[in-house]
Amino acid sequence: MNVHIDLDDDATWVAALRQVRAQIAELKQTEAVIEGQLKGRLGEATEARVGGRPVITYRWTKPVERLDTRRLRREHPDLIAEYTRTGEPGRRFVLLDVEDGGA
């Protein structure tokens, strides 16, 4: 069941959130460029220093292990049923684009 309210009096908050998210996206792009430049400078080094003090570490992590849940579900559906726990439902906050009907 969909229940709606009108936020006409709070439209500035919606606009402010939209603006902040745009700024964050722009900053993340800038961050990625700067980080890429620094990673390029580090090359194979594991530490970078400024004035003799460490300011960046760039080390290898352990390999990631992932459970192939699709294969497990296909080959052992009984185990999936036995070990599956259902959590509480949550609400997802989505700021819609103006073209999608948002403010």
KOLGU-4560 file (N, C-alpha, C; in nm, 3 decimals, padded with zeros to 5 digits):
<recs>
<n_xx: 00.085 n_yy: -00.118 n_zz: 00.000 ca_xx: 00.000 ca_yy: 00.000 ca_zz: 00.000 c_xx: 00.089 c_yy: 00.124 c_zz: 00.000 mol: A seq: 1 type: MET>
<n_xx: 00.069 n_yy: 00.210 n_zz: -00.097 ca_xx: 00.145 ca_yy: 00.335 ca_zz: -00.105 c_xx: 00.071 c_yy: 00.446 c_zz: -00.034 mol: A seq: 2 type: ASN>
<n_xx: 00.138 n_yy: 00.512 n_zz: 00.057 ca_xx: 00.084 ca_yy: 00.628 ca_zz: 00.126 c_xx: 00.177 c_yy: 00.743 c_zz: 00.093 mol: A seq: 3 type: VAL>
<n_xx: 00.122 n_yy: 00.857 n_zz: 00.054 ca_xx: 00.209 ca_yy: 00.969 ca_zz: 00.019 c_xx: 00.175 c_yy: 01.093 c_zz: 00.100 mol: A seq: 4 type: HIS>
<n_xx: 00.273 n_yy: 01.181 n_zz: 00.108 ca_xx: 00.253 ca_yy: 01.313 ca_zz: 00.168 c_xx: 00.305 c_yy: 01.416 c_zz: 00.069 mol: A seq: 5 type: ILE>
<n_xx: 00.260 n_yy: 01.537 n_zz: 00.081 ca_xx: 00.310 ca_yy: 01.646 ca_zz: -00.002 c_xx: 00.420 c_yy: 01.719 c_zz: 00.074 mol: A seq: 6 type: ASP>
<n_xx: 00.532 n_yy: 01.740 n_zz: 00.007 ca_xx: 00.645 ca_yy: 01.810 ca_zz: 00.067 c_xx: 00.663 c_yy: 01.949 c_zz: 00.006 mol: A seq: 7 type: LEU>
<n_xx: 00.554 n_yy: 02.007 n_zz: -00.040 ca_xx: 00.564 ca_yy: 02.139 ca_zz: -00.103 c_xx: 00.633 c_yy: 02.239 c_zz: -00.011 mol: A seq: 8 type: ASP>
<n_xx: 00.603 n_yy: 02.235 n_zz: 00.118 ca_xx: 00.664 ca_yy: 02.328 ca_zz: 00.213 c_xx: 00.810 c_yy: 02.294 c_zz: 00.243 mol: A seq: 9 type: ASP>
<n_xx: 00.852 n_yy: 02.172 n_zz: 00.208 ca_xx: 00.988 ca_yy: 02.128 ca_zz: 00.235 c_xx: 01.068 c_yy: 02.104 c_zz: 00.107 mol: A seq: 10 type: ASP>
<n_xx: 01.023 n_yy: 02.162 n_zz: -00.002 ca_xx: 01.090 ca_yy: 02.141 ca_zz: -00.131 c_xx: 01.236 c_yy: 02.185 c_zz: -00.127 mol: A seq: 11 type: ALA>
<n_xx: 01.268 n_yy: 02.284 n_zz: -00.044 ca_xx: 01.408 ca_yy: 02.330 ca_zz: -00.036 c_xx: 01.497 c_yy: 02.220 c_zz: 00.023 mol: A seq: 12 type: THR>
<n_xx: 01.442 n_yy: 02.138 n_zz: 00.113 ca_xx: 01.521 ca_yy: 02.027 ca_zz: 00.167 c_xx: 01.550 c_yy: 01.924 c_zz: 00.058 mol: A seq: 13 type: TRP>
<n_xx: 01.451 n_yy: 01.898 n_zz: -00.025 ca_xx: 01.470 ca_yy: 01.803 ca_zz: -00.135 c_xx: 01.576 c_yy: 01.856 c_zz: -00.231 mol: A seq: 14 type: VAL>
<n_xx: 01.566 n_yy: 01.984 n_zz: -00.265 ca_xx: 01.665 ca_yy: 02.046 ca_zz: -00.354 c_xx: 01.804 c_yy: 02.045 c_zz: -00.291 mol: A seq: 15 type: ALA>
<n_xx: 01.811 n_yy: 02.071 n_zz: -00.161 ca_xx: 01.940 ca_yy: 02.072 ca_zz: -00.091 c_xx: 02.003 c_yy: 01.933 c_zz: -00.093 mol: A seq: 16 type: ALA>
<n_xx: 01.922 n_yy: 01.829 n_zz: -00.071 ca_xx: 01.974 ca_yy: 01.693 ca_zz: -00.074 c_xx: 02.026 c_yy: 01.659 c_zz: -00.214 mol: A seq: 17 type: LEU>
<n_xx: 01.950 n_yy: 01.698 n_zz: -00.315 ca_xx: 01.992 ca_yy: 01.674 ca_zz: -00.453 c_xx: 02.126 c_yy: 01.744 c_zz: -00.481 mol: A seq: 18 type: ARG>
<n_xx: 02.141 n_yy: 01.868 n_zz: -00.435 ca_xx: 02.263 ca_yy: 01.945 ca_zz: -00.456 c_xx: 02.382 c_yy: 01.883 c_zz: -00.383 mol: A seq: 19 type: GLN>
<n_xx: 02.361 n_yy: 01.842 n_zz: -00.259 ca_xx: 02.468 ca_yy: 01.780 ca_zz: -00.181 c_xx: 02.514 c_yy: 01.650 c_zz: -00.246 mol: A seq: 20 type: VAL>
<n_xx: 02.419 n_yy: 01.570 n_zz: -00.293 ca_xx: 02.456 ca_yy: 01.444 ca_zz: -00.359 c_xx: 02.535 c_yy: 01.470 c_zz: -00.487 mol: A seq: 21 type: ARG>
<n_xx: 02.500 n_yy: 01.574 n_zz: -00.560 ca_xx: 02.574 ca_yy: 01.609 ca_zz: -00.681 c_xx: 02.716 c_yy: 01.652 c_zz: -00.645 mol: A seq: 22 type: ALA>
<n_xx: 02.730 n_yy: 01.729 n_zz: -00.537 ca_xx: 02.863 ca_yy: 01.772 ca_zz: -00.493 c_xx: 02.946 c_yy: 01.653 c_zz: -00.449 mol: A seq: 23 type: GLN>
<n_xx: 02.884 n_yy: 01.560 n_zz: -00.378 ca_xx: 02.954 ca_yy: 01.439 ca_zz: -00.333 c_xx: 03.003 c_yy: 01.360 c_zz: -00.454 mol: A seq: 24 type: ILE>
<n_xx: 02.918 n_yy: 01.344 n_zz: -00.556 ca_xx: 02.957 ca_yy: 01.270 ca_zz: -00.676 c_xx: 03.076 c_yy: 01.337 c_zz: -00.745 mol: A seq: 25 type: ALA>
<n_xx: 03.072 n_yy: 01.468 n_zz: -00.752 ca_xx: 03.182 ca_yy: 01.543 ca_zz: -00.813 c_xx: 03.311 c_yy: 01.525 c_zz: -00.733 mol: A seq: 26 type: GLU>
<n_xx: 03.299 n_yy: 01.533 n_zz: -00.601 ca_xx: 03.416 ca_yy: 01.516 ca_zz: -00.516 c_xx: 03.472 c_yy: 01.374 c_zz: -00.525 mol: A seq: 27 type: LEU>
<n_xx: 03.384 n_yy: 01.275 n_zz: -00.539 ca_xx: 03.432 ca_yy: 01.137 ca_zz: -00.554 c_xx: 03.511 c_yy: 01.120 c_zz: -00.683 mol: A seq: 28 type: LYS>
<n_xx: 03.468 n_yy: 01.187 n_zz: -00.789 ca_xx: 03.544 ca_yy: 01.182 ca_zz: -00.914 c_xx: 03.681 c_yy: 01.245 c_zz: -00.896 mol: A seq: 29 type: GLN>
<n_xx: 03.684 n_yy: 01.359 n_zz: -00.831 ca_xx: 03.812 ca_yy: 01.427 ca_zz: -00.805 c_xx: 03.901 c_yy: 01.339 c_zz: -00.718 mol: A seq: 30 type: THR>
<n_xx: 03.842 n_yy: 01.278 n_zz: -00.616 ca_xx: 03.917 ca_yy: 01.188 ca_zz: -00.528 c_xx: 03.979 c_yy: 01.074 c_zz: -00.608 mol: A seq: 31 type: GLU>
<n_xx: 03.902 n_yy: 01.014 n_zz: -00.700 ca_xx: 03.952 ca_yy: 00.902 ca_zz: -00.779 c_xx: 04.070 c_yy: 00.944 c_zz: -00.866 mol: A seq: 32 type: ALA>
<n_xx: 04.063 n_yy: 01.063 n_zz: -00.924 ca_xx: 04.173 ca_yy: 01.112 ca_zz: -01.008 c_xx: 04.299 c_yy: 01.132 c_zz: -00.924 mol: A seq: 33 type: VAL>
<n_xx: 04.283 n_yy: 01.198 n_zz: -00.810 ca_xx: 04.399 ca_yy: 01.225 ca_zz: -00.723 c_xx: 04.459 c_yy: 01.094 c_zz: -00.671 mol: A seq: 34 type: ILE>
<n_xx: 04.372 n_yy: 01.003 n_zz: -00.628 ca_xx: 04.420 ca_yy: 00.874 ca_zz: -00.578 c_xx: 04.494 c_yy: 00.798 c_zz: -00.687 mol: A seq: 35 type: GLU>
<n_xx: 04.442 n_yy: 00.803 n_zz: -00.809 ca_xx: 04.509 ca_yy: 00.737 ca_zz: -00.921 c_xx: 04.647 c_yy: 00.794 c_zz: -00.947 mol: A seq: 36 type: GLY>
<n_xx: 04.659 n_yy: 00.926 n_zz: -00.938 ca_xx: 04.789 ca_yy: 00.990 ca_zz: -00.956 c_xx: 04.888 c_yy: 00.943 c_zz: -00.849 mol: A seq: 37 type: GLN>
<n_xx: 04.841 n_yy: 00.940 n_zz: -00.725 ca_xx: 04.929 ca_yy: 00.898 ca_zz: -00.615 c_xx: 04.967 c_yy: 00.751 c_zz: -00.628 mol: A seq: 38 type: LEU>
<n_xx: 04.871 n_yy: 00.666 n_zz: -00.667 ca_xx: 04.902 ca_yy: 00.524 ca_zz: -00.686 c_xx: 05.005 c_yy: 00.507 c_zz: -00.797 mol: A seq: 39 type: LYS>
<n_xx: 04.991 n_yy: 00.588 n_zz: -00.902 ca_xx: 05.089 ca_yy: 00.583 ca_zz: -01.010 c_xx: 05.229 c_yy: 00.620 c_zz: -00.963 mol: A seq: 40 type: GLY>
<n_xx: 05.236 n_yy: 00.719 n_zz: -00.878 ca_xx: 05.366 ca_yy: 00.761 ca_zz: -00.822 c_xx: 05.425 c_yy: 00.654 c_zz: -00.732 mol: A seq: 41 type: ARG>
<n_xx: 05.339 n_yy: 00.587 n_zz: -00.655 ca_xx: 05.389 ca_yy: 00.483 ca_zz: -00.565 c_xx: 05.444 c_yy: 00.364 c_zz: -00.642 mol: A seq: 42 type: LEU>
<n_xx: 05.384 n_yy: 00.331 n_zz: -00.755 ca_xx: 05.430 ca_yy: 00.214 ca_zz: -00.830 c_xx: 05.423 c_yy: 00.090 c_zz: -00.742 mol: A seq: 43 type: GLY>
<n_xx: 05.537 n_yy: 00.024 n_zz: -00.725 ca_xx: 05.544 ca_yy: -00.097 ca_zz: -00.642 c_xx: 05.577 c_yy: -00.066 c_zz: -00.496 mol: A seq: 44 type: GLU>
<n_xx: 05.600 n_yy: 00.059 n_zz: -00.464 ca_xx: 05.629 ca_yy: 00.096 ca_zz: -00.324 c_xx: 05.507 c_yy: 00.069 c_zz: -00.237 mol: A seq: 45 type: ALA>
<n_xx: 05.531 n_yy: 00.038 n_zz: -00.111 ca_xx: 05.421 ca_yy: 00.011 ca_zz: -00.019 c_xx: 05.397 c_yy: 00.125 c_zz: 00.078 mol: A seq: 46 type: THR>
<n_xx: 05.482 n_yy: 00.227 n_zz: 00.073 ca_xx: 05.466 ca_yy: 00.340 ca_zz: 00.164 c_xx: 05.517 c_yy: 00.467 c_zz: 00.097 mol: A seq: 47 type: GLU>
<n_xx: 05.448 n_yy: 00.578 n_zz: 00.124 ca_xx: 05.494 ca_yy: 00.708 ca_zz: 00.076 c_xx: 05.512 c_yy: 00.800 c_zz: 00.196 mol: A seq: 48 type: ALA>
<n_xx: 05.615 n_yy: 00.884 n_zz: 00.188 ca_xx: 05.646 ca_yy: 00.974 ca_zz: 00.299 c_xx: 05.652 c_yy: 01.119 c_zz: 00.252 mol: A seq: 49 type: ARG>
<n_xx: 05.617 n_yy: 01.207 n_zz: 00.342 ca_xx: 05.632 ca_yy: 01.351 ca_zz: 00.322 c_xx: 05.707 c_yy: 01.403 c_zz: 00.443 mol: A seq: 50 type: VAL>
<n_xx: 05.819 n_yy: 01.469 n_zz: 00.420 ca_xx: 05.899 ca_yy: 01.520 ca_zz: 00.530 c_xx: 05.950 c_yy: 01.409 c_zz: 00.620 mol: A seq: 51 type: GLY>
<n_xx: 05.971 n_yy: 01.290 n_zz: 00.561 ca_xx: 06.023 ca_yy: 01.177 ca_zz: 00.638 c_xx: 05.916 c_yy: 01.100 c_zz: 00.715 mol: A seq: 52 type: GLY>
<n_xx: 05.793 n_yy: 01.150 n_zz: 00.713 ca_xx: 05.685 ca_yy: 01.082 ca_zz: 00.788 c_xx: 05.592 c_yy: 01.008 c_zz: 00.692 mol: A seq: 53 type: ARG>
<n_xx: 05.551 n_yy: 00.886 n_zz: 00.728 ca_xx: 05.460 ca_yy: 00.811 ca_zz: 00.640 c_xx: 05.324 c_yy: 00.881 c_zz: 00.629 mol: A seq: 54 type: PRO>
<n_xx: 05.277 n_yy: 00.895 n_zz: 00.504 ca_xx: 05.147 ca_yy: 00.957 ca_zz: 00.482 c_xx: 05.052 c_yy: 00.865 c_zz: 00.404 mol: A seq: 55 type: VAL>
<n_xx: 05.107 n_yy: 00.765 n_zz: 00.336 ca_xx: 05.025 ca_yy: 00.671 ca_zz: 00.259 c_xx: 05.086 c_yy: 00.532 c_zz: 00.271 mol: A seq: 56 type: ILE>
<n_xx: 05.002 n_yy: 00.432 n_zz: 00.287 ca_xx: 05.046 ca_yy: 00.294 ca_zz: 00.270 c_xx: 04.964 c_yy: 00.235 c_zz: 00.155 mol: A seq: 57 type: THR>
<n_xx: 05.027 n_yy: 00.145 n_zz: 00.080 ca_xx: 04.964 ca_yy: 00.086 ca_zz: -00.038 c_xx: 05.008 c_yy: -00.059 c_zz: -00.044 mol: A seq: 58 type: TYR>
<n_xx: 04.935 n_yy: -00.143 n_zz: 00.028 ca_xx: 04.976 ca_yy: -00.283 ca_zz: 00.045 c_xx: 04.874 c_yy: -00.377 c_zz: -00.017 mol: A seq: 59 type: ARG>
<n_xx: 04.921 n_yy: -00.495 n_zz: -00.050 ca_xx: 04.833 ca_yy: -00.600 ca_zz: -00.102 c_xx: 04.744 c_yy: -00.652 c_zz: 00.010 mol: A seq: 60 type: TRP>
<n_xx: 04.623 n_yy: -00.688 n_zz: -00.025 ca_xx: 04.530 ca_yy: -00.749 ca_zz: 00.070 c_xx: 04.525 c_yy: -00.899 c_zz: 00.045 mol: A seq: 61 type: THR>
<n_xx: 04.462 n_yy: -00.970 n_zz: 00.136 ca_xx: 04.444 ca_yy: -01.114 ca_zz: 00.118 c_xx: 04.343 c_yy: -01.137 c_zz: 00.005 mol: A seq: 62 type: LYS>
<n_xx: 04.357 n_yy: -01.249 n_zz: -00.067 ca_xx: 04.257 ca_yy: -01.281 ca_zz: -00.169 c_xx: 04.119 c_yy: -01.296 c_zz: -00.106 mol: A seq: 63 type: PRO>
<n_xx: 04.018 n_yy: -01.259 n_zz: -00.180 ca_xx: 03.881 ca_yy: -01.266 ca_zz: -00.131 c_xx: 03.824 c_yy: -01.404 c_zz: -00.159 mol: A seq: 64 type: VAL>
<n_xx: 03.759 n_yy: -01.462 n_zz: -00.058 ca_xx: 03.689 ca_yy: -01.589 ca_zz: -00.077 c_xx: 03.540 c_yy: -01.560 c_zz: -00.074 mol: A seq: 65 type: GLU>
<n_xx: 03.468 n_yy: -01.612 n_zz: -00.174 ca_xx: 03.324 ca_yy: -01.591 ca_zz: -00.181 c_xx: 03.254 c_yy: -01.725 c_zz: -00.196 mol: A seq: 66 type: ARG>
<n_xx: 03.139 n_yy: -01.734 n_zz: -00.134 ca_xx: 03.058 ca_yy: -01.854 ca_zz: -00.144 c_xx: 02.974 c_yy: -01.846 c_zz: -00.271 mol: A seq: 67 type: LEU>
<n_xx: 02.979 n_yy: -01.950 n_zz: -00.354 ca_xx: 02.900 ca_yy: -01.955 ca_zz: -00.477 c_xx: 02.758 c_yy: -01.999 c_zz: -00.440 mol: A seq: 68 type: ASP>
<n_xx: 02.676 n_yy: -01.901 n_zz: -00.401 ca_xx: 02.541 ca_yy: -01.933 ca_zz: -00.352 c_xx: 02.452 c_yy: -01.989 c_zz: -00.463 mol: A seq: 69 type: THR>
<n_xx: 02.471 n_yy: -01.947 n_zz: -00.587 ca_xx: 02.390 ca_yy: -02.003 ca_zz: -00.697 c_xx: 02.415 c_yy: -02.152 c_zz: -00.712 mol: A seq: 70 type: ARG>
<n_xx: 02.542 n_yy: -02.189 n_zz: -00.710 ca_xx: 02.576 ca_yy: -02.331 ca_zz: -00.723 c_xx: 02.527 c_yy: -02.409 c_zz: -00.602 mol: A seq: 71 type: ARG>
<n_xx: 02.547 n_yy: -02.352 n_zz: -00.483 ca_xx: 02.501 ca_yy: -02.419 ca_zz: -00.362 c_xx: 02.350 c_yy: -02.438 c_zz: -00.365 mol: A seq: 72 type: LEU>
<n_xx: 02.277 n_yy: -02.336 n_zz: -00.407 ca_xx: 02.131 ca_yy: -02.344 ca_zz: -00.415 c_xx: 02.088 c_yy: -02.452 c_zz: -00.516 mol: A seq: 73 type: ARG>
<n_xx: 02.161 n_yy: -02.461 n_zz: -00.627 ca_xx: 02.130 ca_yy: -02.559 ca_zz: -00.731 c_xx: 02.164 c_yy: -02.701 c_zz: -00.685 mol: A seq: 74 type: ARG>
<n_xx: 02.280 n_yy: -02.719 n_zz: -00.622 ca_xx: 02.326 ca_yy: -02.853 ca_zz: -00.588 c_xx: 02.282 c_yy: -02.901 c_zz: -00.451 mol: A seq: 75 type: GLU>
<n_xx: 02.253 n_yy: -02.807 n_zz: -00.359 ca_xx: 02.214 ca_yy: -02.846 ca_zz: -00.223 c_xx: 02.103 c_yy: -02.756 c_zz: -00.169 mol: A seq: 76 type: HIS>
<n_xx: 01.986 n_yy: -02.756 n_zz: -00.232 ca_xx: 01.878 ca_yy: -02.667 ca_zz: -00.187 c_xx: 01.834 c_yy: -02.696 c_zz: -00.043 mol: A seq: 77 type: PRO>
<n_xx: 01.854 n_yy: -02.820 n_zz: 00.002 ca_xx: 01.818 ca_yy: -02.855 ca_zz: 00.140 c_xx: 01.905 c_yy: -02.779 c_zz: 00.239 mol: A seq: 78 type: ASP>
<n_xx: 02.034 n_yy: -02.766 n_zz: 00.209 ca_xx: 02.123 ca_yy: -02.691 ca_zz: 00.298 c_xx: 02.088 c_yy: -02.543 c_zz: 00.299 mol: A seq: 79 type: LEU>
<n_xx: 02.055 n_yy: -02.489 n_zz: 00.183 ca_xx: 02.015 ca_yy: -02.349 ca_zz: 00.176 c_xx: 01.894 c_yy: -02.327 c_zz: 00.265 mol: A seq: 80 type: ILE>
<n_xx: 01.795 n_yy: -02.412 n_zz: 00.254 ca_xx: 01.673 ca_yy: -02.397 ca_zz: 00.335 c_xx: 01.704 c_yy: -02.409 c_zz: 00.483 mol: A seq: 81 type: ALA>
<n_xx: 01.793 n_yy: -02.500 n_zz: 00.517 ca_xx: 01.826 ca_yy: -02.523 ca_zz: 00.658 c_xx: 01.903 c_yy: -02.405 c_zz: 00.720 mol: A seq: 82 type: GLU>
<n_xx: 01.988 n_yy: -02.340 n_zz: 00.642 ca_xx: 02.075 ca_yy: -02.236 ca_zz: 00.697 c_xx: 02.034 c_yy: -02.093 c_zz: 00.662 mol: A seq: 83 type: TYR>
<n_xx: 01.923 n_yy: -02.077 n_zz: 00.592 ca_xx: 01.878 ca_yy: -01.943 ca_zz: 00.557 c_xx: 01.801 c_yy: -01.881 c_zz: 00.672 mol: A seq: 84 type: THR>
<n_xx: 01.840 n_yy: -01.757 n_zz: 00.706 ca_xx: 01.769 ca_yy: -01.680 ca_zz: 00.808 c_xx: 01.712 c_yy: -01.557 c_zz: 00.741 mol: A seq: 85 type: ARG>
<n_xx: 01.588 n_yy: -01.525 n_zz: 00.775 ca_xx: 01.524 ca_yy: -01.407 ca_zz: 00.718 c_xx: 01.527 c_yy: -01.296 c_zz: 00.821 mol: A seq: 86 type: THR>
<n_xx: 01.578 n_yy: -01.182 n_zz: 00.781 ca_xx: 01.586 ca_yy: -01.067 ca_zz: 00.870 c_xx: 01.461 c_yy: -00.981 c_zz: 00.862 mol: A seq: 87 type: GLY>
<n_xx: 01.464 n_yy: -00.875 n_zz: 00.938 ca_xx: 01.353 ca_yy: -00.781 ca_zz: 00.937 c_xx: 01.357 c_yy: -00.698 c_zz: 00.809 mol: A seq: 88 type: GLU>
<n_xx: 01.241 n_yy: -00.668 n_zz: 00.754 ca_xx: 01.241 ca_yy: -00.583 ca_zz: 00.634 c_xx: 01.283 c_yy: -00.441 c_zz: 00.669 mol: A seq: 89 type: PRO>
<n_xx: 01.337 n_yy: -00.372 n_zz: 00.574 ca_xx: 01.380 ca_yy: -00.234 ca_zz: 00.594 c_xx: 01.317 c_yy: -00.144 c_zz: 00.490 mol: A seq: 90 type: GLY>
<n_xx: 01.337 n_yy: -00.016 n_zz: 00.505 ca_xx: 01.288 ca_yy: 00.081 ca_zz: 00.409 c_xx: 01.407 c_yy: 00.141 c_zz: 00.335 mol: A seq: 91 type: ARG>
<n_xx: 01.391 n_yy: 00.157 n_zz: 00.206 ca_xx: 01.497 ca_yy: 00.214 ca_zz: 00.123 c_xx: 01.455 c_yy: 00.354 c_zz: 00.083 mol: A seq: 92 type: ARG>
<n_xx: 01.541 n_yy: 00.452 n_zz: 00.110 ca_xx: 01.516 ca_yy: 00.592 ca_zz: 00.078 c_xx: 01.574 c_yy: 00.618 c_zz: -00.061 mol: A seq: 93 type: PHE>
<n_xx: 01.490 n_yy: 00.657 n_zz: -00.156 ca_xx: 01.533 ca_yy: 00.682 ca_zz: -00.293 c_xx: 01.493 c_yy: 00.823 c_zz: -00.332 mol: A seq: 94 type: VAL>
<n_xx: 01.589 n_yy: 00.904 n_zz: -00.369 ca_xx: 01.563 ca_yy: 01.038 ca_zz: -00.419 c_xx: 01.546 c_yy: 01.025 c_zz: -00.570 mol: A seq: 95 type: LEU>
<n_xx: 01.426 n_yy: 01.048 n_zz: -00.618 ca_xx: 01.395 ca_yy: 01.029 ca_zz: -00.759 c_xx: 01.446 c_yy: 01.145 c_zz: -00.843 mol: A seq: 96 type: LEU>
<n_xx: 01.483 n_yy: 01.112 n_zz: -00.967 ca_xx: 01.519 ca_yy: 01.218 ca_zz: -01.062 c_xx: 01.393 c_yy: 01.295 c_zz: -01.097 mol: A seq: 97 type: ASP>
<n_xx: 01.409 n_yy: 01.420 n_zz: -01.134 ca_xx: 01.295 ca_yy: 01.502 ca_zz: -01.171 c_xx: 01.217 c_yy: 01.436 c_zz: -01.283 mol: A seq: 98 type: VAL>
<n_xx: 01.286 n_yy: 01.374 n_zz: -01.379 ca_xx: 01.221 ca_yy: 01.307 ca_zz: -01.491 c_xx: 01.139 c_yy: 01.187 c_zz: -01.445 mol: A seq: 99 type: GLU>
<n_xx: 01.174 n_yy: 01.128 n_zz: -01.328 ca_xx: 01.103 ca_yy: 01.013 ca_zz: -01.275 c_xx: 00.980 c_yy: 01.053 c_zz: -01.195 mol: A seq: 100 type: ASP>
<n_xx: 00.954 n_yy: 01.181 n_zz: -01.183 ca_xx: 00.837 ca_yy: 01.224 ca_zz: -01.107 c_xx: 00.872 c_yy: 01.283 c_zz: -00.973 mol: A seq: 101 type: GLY>
<n_xx: 01.002 n_yy: 01.296 n_zz: -00.941 ca_xx: 01.043 ca_yy: 01.355 ca_zz: -00.814 c_xx: 01.045 c_yy: 01.506 c_zz: -00.821 mol: A seq: 102 type: GLY>
<n_xx: 01.079 n_yy: 01.568 n_zz: -00.708 ca_xx: 01.082 ca_yy: 01.715 ca_zz: -00.703 c_xx: 01.209 c_yy: 01.770 c_zz: -00.763 mol: A seq: 103 type: ALA>
</recs>
